[in-house]
Amino acid sequence: MLGLVPARGGSKAIPGKNTVPLAGRPLIAYTLQAALESALISRVVVSTDDVEIRDVCLRLGAEVPFMRPDALSGDDAPALGVIRHAVDHLERLEKWTADYVVYLQPTSPFRTSRHIDAGLRMIRECDADTLVTTVAVPHRYNPESLMLMGEDRTLSTCHDELNLRRQDKRKLYARNGPAVLILNRKSVNGDRLYSGRTVGMEMDWLSSIDIDTGDDLALAECLMKCLVNEDSCC
C-alpha cells in the first residue's frame, strides 16, 4: 500500500499553504502523521517540486525519492498524472509496486489513520476500483432548497419540490477534498480519476474540513486548539 501525499510549492489563496503553521505545526505534518500511523500503508511518499517542502517532509519521517517535474506542478496539474508519475517512478527505478495508492492531500488535517485504514478495508471488501471519502450535504443545500435571486433581488425556485420536509429530501454527499482517495493499480492507468467501480465512505463534518482559504485555516486553528485543550473556548 502506497501512501502518496501531493505537495507542490505554488499556492495562490494561501502562500506556502502546505507548510503554513497550524496550531504550531506545518499543515502537512497532520497528513504525514496520519499516513505514518496507518496500520496498512507500507510506504509514505511525498510528491513535491519544492525543496523546502521536501526538507520538511524528510524531517517528519516521509520519503521524498524524487522531485515532481514542472509539467505536473502547475495549478491545473491533474491528480491522476501526479499519481501515475509517482507509481511509474517507484516501479521503474525501485522495482516496487503497490496494489493500492492512497492519495492524501495535505489540506485535510483532521483526517486520521483510522479513516485511512477504514477506507483500505472498505475498498477491498467491496472489490471496488476506487474509493473516495465524502461528507453529507446539509439538507438546506439540497437542490430542493435552492433558489435563484434576480438583479432586483426577487427570489424564484429552481426546483419543483421546494416545500419538501427535511426528512423527505434526498440524502446527498459531496467529496470532502477528498480527504482520502484510494485507487487500485488498474485504476492508476485509467483514463479518468474516478474510473471503474467507485464507492464512497462517509466522514463526519469535522474530519472533513478542507483547508482552501484563509478562513478555513483560521477555523481549523481554532478547532485544533479546542481539541488539544478541551477546557479552552473557541
C-alpha positions in Angstrom: 0.0 0.0 0.0 1.4 3.3 -1.0 0.5 6.5 0.8 1.1 9.3 -1.6 1.0 12.9 -0.4 0.9 15.6 -3.1 2.5 18.9 -2.1 3.5 21.3 -4.8 5.1 24.6 -3.8 2.8 27.1 -5.5 -0.4 28.3 -3.8 -2.3 31.4 -4.5 -5.0 31.5 -1.9 -2.6 30.7 1.0 1.1 31.3 0.1 3.2 28.3 1.2 0.0 26.5 2.2 1.4 23.0 2.6 3.9 24.1 5.3 1.9 27.1 6.8 1.7 26.8 10.6 -1.4 25.2 12.0 -1.5 25.0 15.9 2.3 25.2 15.9 3.0 22.5 13.3 3.3 22.6 9.5 -0.1 21.9 7.9 1.4 18.9 6.0 2.5 17.3 9.3 -1.0 16.2 10.2 -1.4 14.3 7.0 2.0 12.7 7.3 1.3 11.7 10.8 -2.0 10.0 9.8 -0.2 8.2 6.9 2.7 7.1 9.1 0.4 5.8 11.8 -1.7 3.8 9.4 -1.5 0.0 10.1 -2.0 -0.8 6.4 0.2 1.7 4.5 3.6 0.3 3.6 5.4 3.5 2.4 4.6 7.2 2.8 5.9 9.2 -0.2 5.6 12.9 -0.9 5.4 14.2 -4.4 6.7 17.8 -4.5 8.5 20.2 -6.7 9.7 22.4 -3.7 13.0 21.9 -1.9 11.7 23.5 1.3 8.7 21.1 1.4 11.0 18.2 0.7 13.2 19.0 3.6 10.2 19.5 6.0 8.7 16.1 4.9 12.0 14.3 5.3 12.4 15.6 8.9 8.8 14.4 9.6 9.7 10.9 8.5 8.3 10.7 5.0 10.1 9.6 1.9 10.8 12.0 -1.0 12.6 9.8 -3.5 12.0 12.1 -6.5 11.2 15.7 -7.3 8.0 16.3 -9.3 8.6 17.7 -12.8 7.4 21.2 -13.8 4.8 19.8 -16.1 3.0 18.4 -13.1 3.5 21.3 -10.8 1.1 24.0 -12.1 -2.4 25.0 -10.8 -4.0 22.7 -13.3 -1.8 19.6 -12.7 -4.1 16.6 -12.9 -4.2 14.4 -9.8 -4.1 11.3 -11.9 -1.0 12.5 -13.7 0.7 13.1 -10.3 -0.3 9.6 -9.1 0.9 7.9 -12.3 4.2 9.7 -12.2 4.9 8.5 -8.6 3.8 5.0 -9.3 5.9 4.8 -12.5 9.0 6.1 -10.7 8.8 3.6 -7.9 8.1 0.7 -10.3 10.7 1.6 -12.9 13.6 2.7 -10.7 13.0 0.9 -7.5 11.1 -2.2 -8.8 8.5 -1.6 -6.1 4.8 -2.0 -6.8 1.7 -1.1 -4.7 -1.6 -2.9 -5.0 -3.3 0.3 -3.9 -2.4 4.0 -3.9 -3.8 6.1 -1.0 -3.8 9.7 -2.2 -3.8 12.0 0.8 -4.0 15.8 0.3 -2.3 17.9 3.0 -5.3 20.1 3.2 -7.3 17.7 5.4 -5.6 18.0 8.8 -8.4 16.3 10.7 -8.3 13.1 8.7 -6.6 10.3 10.8 -5.1 6.9 10.3 -8.4 5.5 11.4 -10.1 6.9 8.2 -7.3 5.7 6.0 -7.4 2.1 7.3 -11.2 2.1 7.2 -11.0 3.1 3.5 -8.5 0.5 2.6 -10.6 -2.2 4.3 -13.7 -1.0 2.5 -12.3 -0.9 -1.0 -11.1 -4.4 -0.6 -14.3 -5.7 1.0 -16.3 -4.0 -1.8 -14.0 -5.3 -4.5 -14.0 -1.7 -5.9 -11.5 0.1 -8.1 -11.7 3.5 -6.5 -12.8 4.8 -3.1 -13.5 8.4 -2.3 -14.4 9.9 1.1 -17.5 12.1 1.3 -19.4 14.3 3.7 -23.2 14.5 3.9 -24.6 17.7 2.3 -26.7 19.7 4.8 -30.4 19.4 3.8 -30.6 23.2 3.4 -28.2 23.0 0.5 -30.1 20.2 -1.3 -31.3 21.1 -4.8 -34.9 21.1 -3.4 -33.9 24.0 -1.1 -32.1 26.2 -3.7 -33.5 29.4 -5.1 -32.4 32.0 -7.7 -32.1 35.7 -7.0 -32.6 38.1 -9.8 -31.0 41.5 -10.2 -33.9 43.1 -8.3 -33.4 40.5 -5.5 -36.6 38.7 -6.4 -36.4 35.1 -5.5 -37.6 32.2 -7.6 -37.5 28.5 -7.0 -35.3 26.3 -9.2 -36.9 23.0 -8.1 -40.5 21.9 -8.2 -40.2 20.4 -4.7 -39.1 23.5 -2.7 -41.5 22.8 0.1 -40.4 19.2 0.9 -39.9 18.5 4.6 -36.3 18.0 5.7 -36.9 14.2 6.3 -38.3 13.8 2.7 -35.3 15.3 1.0 -32.8 13.1 -0.6 -29.6 12.5 1.3 -26.8 13.8 -0.9 -23.0 13.6 -0.4 -20.1 15.7 -1.5 -16.4 14.8 -1.9 -14.7 16.2 1.2 -11.4 17.2 -0.6 -11.3 14.3 -0.8 -9.6 13.6 2.4 -8.9 10.0 1.3 -8.8 8.8 -2.3 -7.8 5.2 -3.0 -7.1 3.7 -6.4 -6.2 0.1 -7.2 -3.3 -0.5 -9.6 -5.6 -0.9 -12.6 -7.2 2.5 -11.9 -3.9 4.3 -11.9 -3.7 3.6 -15.6 -7.3 4.5 -16.3 -8.4 7.4 -18.5 -10.0 9.3 -15.6 -9.6 9.7 -11.9 -12.8 8.0 -10.8 -12.7 5.0 -13.1 -14.2 1.6 -12.7 -16.4 0.8 -9.7 -16.2 3.8 -7.3 -17.5 3.6 -3.8 -17.9 6.3 -1.2 -17.0 6.3 2.5 -18.8 8.9 4.6 -16.8 11.0 7.1 -18.1 13.4 9.7 -18.0 17.2 9.3 -15.0 17.9 11.5 -12.8 15.2 9.9 -13.9 16.5 6.5 -12.6 20.1 6.9 -10.6 21.1 3.9 -8.1 24.0 4.0 -8.7 26.1 0.9 -8.9 29.7 2.1 -7.6 31.8 4.9 -10.9 31.5 6.6 -10.6 27.7 6.5 -7.2 27.9 8.1 -8.5 30.2 10.9 -11.3 27.8 11.6 -9.0 24.8 11.7 -6.6 26.7 14.1 -9.5 27.4 16.5 -10.8 23.8 16.4 -7.3 22.3 16.7 -6.7 24.3 19.8 -10.0 23.3 21.3 -9.3 19.7 20.6 -5.9 19.9 22.3 -7.2 21.8 25.3 -10.8 20.9 25.9 -11.2 23.5 28.6 -10.5 26.3 26.2 -13.2 28.1 24.3 -13.1 28.7 20.5 
